[in-house]
Each structure stands twice: as C-alpha cells, then as structure tokens.
Amino acid sequence: MGPALDHGSLALIAYESGSSEVRQTVIAGNWKMHMSCAETRSFAASFRPLIANLPDDRQIVLAPPFTAIPTLCRHLEGAGVAIAAQNVHWEDQGAYTGMVSAPMLVEHGVSHAIVGHSEPRKYFSESDEQINLRARNAQRHGLIPILCVGESLDQREAQETERVIHRQIEQGLDGVDPLQLIVAYEPIWAIGTGKTCPAEEANRVCGLIRRWVGQEDLVVQYGGSVNPATIDGLMAQEQIDGVLVGGASLDPISFARIVNYQAPVPA
C-alpha cells in the first residue's frame, strides 16, 4: 500500500498534474435494495452477451444486495465484472446484528465496497468517522472502497458545496490509501430525482476532489441519475473517471449502453 493520508493534511498537499499514467475508468452499478436471486440470474443472462466486446479501457463493478452476491459472482464468472458490497462493517466480527464484515465478503469473491453513500448517511445517521473506519477496514482486507461524497440541495443553494465535500474527504480519507480507493461524487439532490448535475459542474467538483487529495491517479466517479442519455457527455469530461449508477443499472440493456459509452474522439 502507498502512504496513508494524515488527518487534517489534505488541503496542504500539493496537487501535481501531468501524471504519465492514464487513470482507469470504472463504471459501477448500485442495485440498492432491489433484485432477488432469480432476478439476478435473469439480469446476468441478458447482460453478459452485451459486454462481450467491451473496450479494455474500462472496468465494470456491480453492487447487488448481500443476498444476491454469490448468485451474481457465479453467473458472471469470467465476464470481467467485479463485484462490490453496498456497505461493510469496520470490525471483522462481533455483536453487530445485521452487519456484514470484510472477511465475509472476501470469502464470496467481492473486490469492492461502497462506503458513505448518502442513503446510509441519511437513514442510519452514518458519520464521517464511521465511514472512515469502514474504508480503512475494507482496505485492510484487500477491498477497494468506493467512498461517496456529496452535498444536499440546501447546502448547494447556500453555496456550501465545497466546504461540505472537503470535510467529507478530509475526514473520510484519514489513514486511507488513495491509490487503493475510488471516490464517487454524488450530489444528493441528483440521486433518484431525475436531476443530473451539469457535466461541466460535475467535472469541476471531481477535479477539486482530486486536488484536495493531492493524488493525480485517484479515480473519481460521478453519480446522480446517470442514464444512457447522459453518459456520453459525462465521460467526455477530463476529470470524470467513471460513474456510479443507481436505477439505470437494474436494466441490463440500459446498463450495457452505459458501460459501452462512446468515448470522445481526441481533438
């Protein structure tokens, strides 16, 4: 692992551009509390042939509910799709009813874990400290955290977007290796609302996140009502390395269009 980030130091790290490596494009789908095992099998059967000729410059990640993880792993084996958990606990075991640990996920072939999504933050009052502990423990077991950050509509209208996201980054990445991490910028006001943050604004915020972390090779996604109609424009942005897709990832044809987005032609 690379060097961890010290608490409070993110804003002081110099941002260096001109990295010689191209950041990986990661297209992730979060199924949330949808899809039974039977529905998962049907999805995999339809989706698999649609990604047979996927360009090798991008990676697909799917996050099914915990119950469908083994089914999805089995039916997409060899298809080049990584499997993510929708959350992970900060302890390996213990009296935490309803929780799932990193070793349990690794045992089933999971390689990524979403942490800090706005819904657990909202409905279960997850704090930045808890999210940081989840990310740390995920990395200890070889999982790549997909750490979500984003502002509410009230915060955006109060012009607090940068302050809120900087705090989430600073606290969420304390002691976390930025080279084994994906950050997903998901403006809360654009999740499940049908509203999409303008591509240029999403690009600006993703660039700020990369600058604050101080790691040019950090993969930064955009999430928030991503669909087949918006994907090409989003992926034409220089600072956006992929997307975290919600509802549109439940339909194999829709999600296949997203992962097979049309890359911009270099000028």
LUMSEKOL-978955 format. One record per residue (C-alpha): z, y, x; residue in three letters; residue number from 0. Coordinates in steps of 0.2 Angstrom, whole numbers. Layout:
<atoms>
Z/Y/X/rest/nr
Z/Y/X/ALA/NUM;
...
</atoms>
This chain:
<atoms>
Z/Y/X/rest/nr
0/0/0/MET/0;
-3/18/5/GLY/1;
10/31/7/PRO/2;
21/35/-9/ALA/3;
22/52/-16/LEU/4;
39/61/-14/ASP/5;
47/69/-30/HIS/6;
43/87/-31/GLY/7;
30/87/-17/SER/8;
14/85/-27/LEU/9;
10/104/-29/ALA/10;
12/106/-10/LEU/11;
-1/93/-4/ILE/12;
-17/100/2/ALA/13;
-32/95/-8/TYR/14;
-46/89/3/GLU/15;
-64/86/-3/SER/16;
-79/78/4/GLY/17;
-72/60/5/SER/18;
-85/48/12/SER/19;
-82/35/-2/GLU/20;
-88/35/-20/VAL/21;
-74/33/-32/ARG/22;
-75/18/-44/GLN/23;
-80/21/-62/THR/24;
-68/12/-73/VAL/25;
-72/10/-92/ILE/26;
-56/4/-101/ALA/27;
-54/0/-119/GLY/28;
-36/0/-128/ASN/29;
-36/-10/-143/TRP/30;
-18/-4/-148/LYS/31;
-11/-15/-162/MET/32;
-27/-22/-168/HIS/33;
-36/-39/-165/MET/34;
-29/-56/-169/SER/35;
-34/-71/-158/CYS/36;
-48/-76/-170/ALA/37;
-55/-58/-169/GLU/38;
-53/-58/-151/THR/39;
-64/-74/-149/ARG/40;
-77/-66/-160/SER/41;
-77/-50/-150/PHE/42;
-79/-59/-134/ALA/43;
-93/-70/-140/ALA/44;
-103/-54/-146/SER/45;
-98/-43/-131/PHE/46;
-101/-55/-116/ARG/47;
-120/-55/-118/PRO/48;
-121/-36/-120/LEU/49;
-114/-34/-102/ILE/50;
-123/-47/-93/ALA/51;
-134/-34/-84/ASN/52;
-120/-21/-81/LEU/53;
-123/-10/-66/PRO/54;
-112/-14/-52/ASP/55;
-106/4/-50/ASP/56;
-93/2/-64/ARG/57;
-78/-9/-69/GLN/58;
-73/-14/-87/ILE/59;
-55/-16/-92/VAL/60;
-49/-21/-109/LEU/61;
-31/-20/-115/ALA/62;
-28/-31/-130/PRO/63;
-11/-34/-139/PRO/64;
0/-45/-129/PHE/65;
-3/-60/-141/THR/66;
-22/-59/-138/ALA/67;
-21/-58/-118/ILE/68;
-23/-77/-115/PRO/69;
-37/-78/-128/THR/70;
-47/-64/-120/LEU/71;
-44/-70/-102/CYS/72;
-51/-87/-107/ARG/73;
-66/-81/-117/HIS/74;
-71/-68/-104/LEU/75;
-68/-78/-89/GLU/76;
-82/-75/-76/GLY/77;
-89/-60/-86/ALA/78;
-82/-47/-74/GLY/79;
-70/-39/-86/VAL/80;
-52/-35/-80/ALA/81;
-38/-37/-92/ILE/82;
-24/-24/-95/ALA/83;
-7/-24/-104/ALA/84;
-4/-10/-116/GLN/85;
13/-7/-108/ASN/86;
25/-16/-95/VAL/87;
44/-15/-93/HIS/88;
52/-8/-77/TRP/89;
63/-24/-75/GLU/90;
57/-42/-71/ASP/91;
69/-50/-83/GLN/92;
84/-46/-93/GLY/93;
91/-42/-110/ALA/94;
77/-32/-116/TYR/95;
72/-38/-133/THR/96;
54/-36/-137/GLY/97;
49/-31/-120/MET/98;
36/-39/-108/VAL/99;
38/-40/-89/SER/100;
26/-38/-75/ALA/101;
28/-56/-69/PRO/102;
25/-62/-86/MET/103;
8/-53/-87/LEU/104;
3/-58/-69/VAL/105;
5/-76/-75/GLU/106;
-8/-74/-88/HIS/107;
-21/-65/-76/GLY/108;
-18/-47/-81/VAL/109;
-23/-35/-67/SER/110;
-19/-18/-75/HIS/111;
-6/-10/-86/ALA/112;
-6/6/-97/ILE/113;
9/17/-95/VAL/114;
14/33/-103/GLY/115;
2/33/-117/HIS/116;
5/46/-130/SER/117;
10/34/-144/GLU/118;
25/26/-135/PRO/119;
30/43/-129/ARG/120;
29/49/-147/LYS/121;
35/34/-157/TYR/122;
48/27/-144/PHE/123;
53/43/-135/SER/124;
47/36/-118/GLU/125;
52/49/-105/SER/126;
43/53/-89/ASP/127;
57/44/-79/GLU/128;
54/28/-89/GLN/129;
36/29/-87/ILE/130;
38/31/-68/ASN/131;
49/16/-67/LEU/132;
36/6/-77/ARG/133;
22/12/-65/ALA/134;
32/8/-49/ARG/135;
37/-10/-55/ASN/136;
19/-13/-60/ALA/137;
13/-9/-43/GLN/138;
27/-20/-35/ARG/139;
19/-35/-44/HIS/140;
1/-30/-39/GLY/141;
-4/-22/-56/LEU/142;
-14/-6/-57/ILE/143;
-5/6/-68/PRO/144;
-16/17/-80/ILE/145;
-5/32/-81/LEU/146;
-9/43/-96/CYS/147;
-5/61/-97/VAL/148;
-10/75/-109/GLY/149;
-4/89/-120/GLU/150;
-1/92/-138/SER/151;
-11/104/-149/LEU/152;
4/116/-150/ASP/153;
5/115/-131/GLN/154;
-13/119/-128/ARG/155;
-13/133/-141/GLU/156;
2/140/-131/ALA/157;
-8/139/-115/GLN/158;
4/126/-108/GLU/159;
-9/113/-104/THR/160;
-7/114/-85/GLU/161;
12/116/-85/ARG/162;
14/100/-96/VAL/163;
2/89/-86/ILE/164;
8/95/-69/HIS/165;
25/90/-74/ARG/166;
19/73/-81/GLN/167;
10/70/-64/ILE/168;
24/76/-53/GLU/169;
37/65/-62/GLN/170;
26/50/-66/GLY/171;
20/48/-49/LEU/172;
36/49/-39/ASP/173;
36/34/-27/GLY/174;
19/28/-34/VAL/175;
4/24/-23/ASP/176;
-10/35/-28/PRO/177;
-23/23/-21/LEU/178;
-17/9/-32/GLN/179;
-17/19/-48/LEU/180;
-28/26/-62/ILE/181;
-24/42/-71/VAL/182;
-30/45/-88/ALA/183;
-31/62/-95/TYR/184;
-29/60/-114/GLU/185;
-26/77/-124/PRO/186;
-15/71/-138/ILE/187;
-24/82/-150/TRP/188;
-40/72/-147/ALA/189;
-33/55/-149/ILE/190;
-38/46/-165/GLY/191;
-43/63/-173/THR/192;
-62/63/-171/GLY/193;
-60/78/-160/LYS/194;
-66/77/-142/THR/195;
-61/89/-128/CYS/196;
-77/98/-122/PRO/197;
-84/89/-107/ALA/198;
-83/104/-96/GLU/199;
-64/107/-100/GLU/200;
-60/88/-98/ALA/201;
-69/89/-81/ASN/202;
-59/104/-76/ARG/203;
-42/96/-80/VAL/204;
-47/80/-72/CYS/205;
-51/90/-56/GLY/206;
-34/99/-57/LEU/207;
-25/82/-58/ILE/208;
-34/76/-43/ARG/209;
-30/92/-33/ARG/210;
-12/91/-38/TRP/211;
-10/73/-32/VAL/212;
-19/78/-16/GLY/213;
-30/61/-15/GLN/214;
-48/63/-17/GLU/215;
-51/45/-20/ASP/216;
-39/45/-35/LEU/217;
-48/38/-51/VAL/218;
-46/50/-65/VAL/219;
-52/45/-83/GLN/220;
-54/55/-99/TYR/221;
-48/48/-115/GLY/222;
-48/55/-133/GLY/223;
-60/50/-147/SER/224;
-73/44/-134/VAL/225;
-88/36/-143/ASN/226;
-106/31/-140/PRO/227;
-112/49/-144/ALA/228;
-101/57/-131/THR/229;
-100/45/-117/ILE/230;
-116/51/-108/ASP/231;
-111/69/-107/GLY/232;
-93/64/-101/LEU/233;
-99/53/-87/MET/234;
-111/67/-81/ALA/235;
-96/77/-76/GLN/236;
-92/76/-57/GLU/237;
-73/75/-59/GLN/238;
-73/61/-73/ILE/239;
-72/44/-66/ASP/240;
-72/34/-82/GLY/241;
-65/34/-99/VAL/242;
-50/26/-109/LEU/243;
-57/21/-126/VAL/244;
-47/18/-142/GLY/245;
-56/14/-159/GLY/246;
-73/13/-152/ALA/247;
-68/-2/-140/SER/248;
-64/-13/-156/LEU/249;
-83/-15/-160/ASP/250;
-92/-25/-147/PRO/251;
-109/-16/-149/ILE/252;
-101/1/-149/SER/253;
-90/-3/-133/PHE/254;
-105/-11/-125/ALA/255;
-115/5/-127/ARG/256;
-101/15/-119/ILE/257;
-99/3/-104/VAL/258;
-118/4/-102/ASN/259;
-118/23/-102/TYR/260;
-134/31/-95/GLN/261;
-129/38/-78/ALA/262;
-135/56/-74/PRO/263;
-151/57/-63/VAL/264;
-147/66/-47/PRO/265;
-155/83/-45/ALA/266;
</atoms>
